[in-house]
Amino acid sequence: MKCACPSCNCIVSISDAVQKEGKYYCGDACANGHPNGAGCSHHGCECGE
């Protein structure tokens, strides 16, 4: 499934996802709303910028 972060392009499996408030994210940066502009750092993704 797609990461719940609206600006993220990552696809994540539920078993590997970070779950927060009933949504699934590819990592902590997306789950926490990109603190200090931190992106998820996955190749090809520009979220958090």
N, C-alpha and C positions, 0 to 999 in steps of 0.2 A: 504494500500500500504506500501511497505518497506520504511523506513526512507532513505532519499537521501545520508546520510553519508555512505561512502563505508565500513567502519569498524563496522557499527552498525547493529544489528540483529532485531531491533524493527519494529513492524508493527503499523502503525498509520493511523487513519482516516483523510481524508482531512479536515473535520470540526474541528478537534482537533489539527491539525499540526501547526507548526511554519513555515510560508512560507517566503522564502528568495531567491531572484533572480530566481523565477519561479520554485523552488524545494520545496519539503515538508519534514520537519524534525520532529523528535519526541520531540525535546526540544531545548532550546537556546544553550546548550553546543554543540550539533551537528551542529546547524545552524551557529554558530560562529567559527567553526573549532577547537573546544576543546581548548580554551585558558588555558594556564598553565596546560595542560594535564587533564582537567576536563572531566570526562565521563558523560554519560546521567543519570547514577544512576538507570536505570531500571533493575529489577531482571534478571540475566542471560546474561546481555550484558557487554562486556568488551571493548567497544570503548573508545578512549581517553587514554588508558593505554600505 
